Amino acid sequence: MARVPEAEIERLKAGVPLVSLAEAAGVELRPAGADLTGRCPFHEDDTPSLVISPGKNLWHCLGACQAGGSVIDWVMRAEGVSFRHAVELLRDSPAAVSAAGAGPKRSTVRKLAPPGFLEAGGCRRSCRR
């Protein structure tokens, strides 16, 4: 498999607004200085712990999941896909994401189980090969 060119990765990170992805995920964002805050969609969140820096197009959760990164990291976590697949999803629909605020195309590949899920006894039938 060919490697994703660094120039394309940087184009996606800069060209796809993270705010649009967050709003498409149903996150209500409020201004907090130069940043925006909201409830993290990746864990139960009673108080806003998600911080998005629109100027840098980066996000970070200060709550339970402590996750963060670029638009690629957001899609990887939201869709449960690999780095390469997240890039492909963003590559296939960046205009739709930035113009309409819609999320990336839905994956036809089954989502990965959360880390530790299988060790904790989850997924009794459908995850077995």
Secondary structure as UniProt FT lines:
FT   HELIX           6..15
FT   HELIX           18..24
FT   TURN            25..26
FT   STRAND          30..32
FT   TURN            33..34
FT   STRAND          35..38
FT   TURN            41..42
FT   STRAND          50..53
FT   TURN            54..57
FT   STRAND          58..61
FT   STRAND          68..69
FT   HELIX           71..79
FT   HELIX           83..92
FT   HELIX           94..100
FT   TURN            115..121
FT   TURN            126..127
//
